[in-house]
Amino acid sequence: MRIGTLIALAVAILAAAAFVPSAVLAQGCAMCKTALDGPVDPLTEAFNVSSLFLMATPYTVVGTIGAWLYIASRRRPRQVDHDDATPEVQ
């Protein structure tokens, strides 16, 4: 077999293994289950708040970069084509 065929076969096997669900992967973290199962106490509340911060951070970073790019593009001076501009001196 050729090298290209072997590489394609390896990529196909890795892709199939990555998308096959596994019961072990779906169990989740034991700490999450332990921390959230009890009565509402400061530890549970702190865990919930920290989870919100972890989820919000990527959105905040991407949103900030997107807003910065939008504002920077709006502030850029635009070229205006004037038909009534002064004629060039030759």
C-alpha positions in Angstrom: 0.0 0.0 0.0 1.1 3.5 -0.6 1.9 6.0 2.2 -1.1 8.2 1.3 -3.5 5.3 1.6 -2.0 4.4 5.0 -2.3 8.0 6.3 -5.9 8.2 5.1 -6.7 4.9 6.8 -5.1 6.1 10.0 -7.1 9.4 9.9 -10.3 7.5 9.3 -9.7 5.1 12.2 -8.9 8.0 14.6 -11.9 10.0 13.5 -14.2 7.0 14.0 -12.7 6.4 17.5 -13.2 10.1 18.4 -16.9 10.1 17.5 -17.9 6.7 19.0 -19.6 7.5 22.4 -18.2 5.8 25.4 -20.0 5.2 28.7 -16.8 5.9 30.6 -16.5 9.4 29.0 -20.1 10.3 29.8 -19.8 9.8 33.5 -18.2 13.2 34.2 -16.1 14.4 37.0 -16.7 12.9 40.5 -16.0 16.2 42.1 -18.9 17.9 40.3 -21.3 15.2 41.4 -20.1 15.3 45.0 -20.1 19.1 45.3 -23.6 19.5 43.8 -25.5 16.7 45.5 -25.9 18.1 49.0 -27.9 20.9 50.5 -27.4 24.4 49.4 -24.3 25.6 51.3 -21.4 28.0 50.6 -19.3 25.3 48.9 -22.1 24.5 46.4 -22.7 28.2 45.7 -19.0 28.8 45.2 -18.8 25.9 42.8 -21.7 27.2 40.8 -20.2 30.7 40.6 -16.8 29.3 39.5 -18.4 27.2 36.8 -20.1 30.4 35.5 -16.8 32.2 35.4 -15.2 29.3 33.5 -18.0 29.2 31.0 -18.1 33.0 30.5 -14.4 33.7 30.0 -14.1 32.4 26.4 -17.2 34.3 25.4 -15.9 37.5 27.0 -12.5 37.2 25.3 -14.0 36.5 21.9 -16.6 39.2 22.3 -14.0 41.8 23.3 -11.8 41.0 20.3 -14.9 41.1 18.0 -16.0 44.4 19.4 -12.5 45.9 19.1 -12.3 44.8 15.5 -15.7 46.2 14.7 -14.9 49.6 16.3 -11.5 49.7 14.7 -13.1 49.1 11.3 -15.7 51.8 11.8 -13.1 54.4 12.8 -10.9 53.8 9.8 -11.0 56.7 7.4 -12.8 55.7 4.3 -11.7 56.6 0.8 -14.3 58.8 -1.0 -14.4 59.1 -4.7 -15.2 62.6 -5.8 -16.3 63.2 -9.3 -16.0 67.0 -8.8 -12.5 66.9 -7.5 -10.0 69.4 -8.8 -8.3 68.4 -12.0 -4.8 67.2 -11.8 -2.1 69.5 -13.1 0.0 67.8 -15.8 
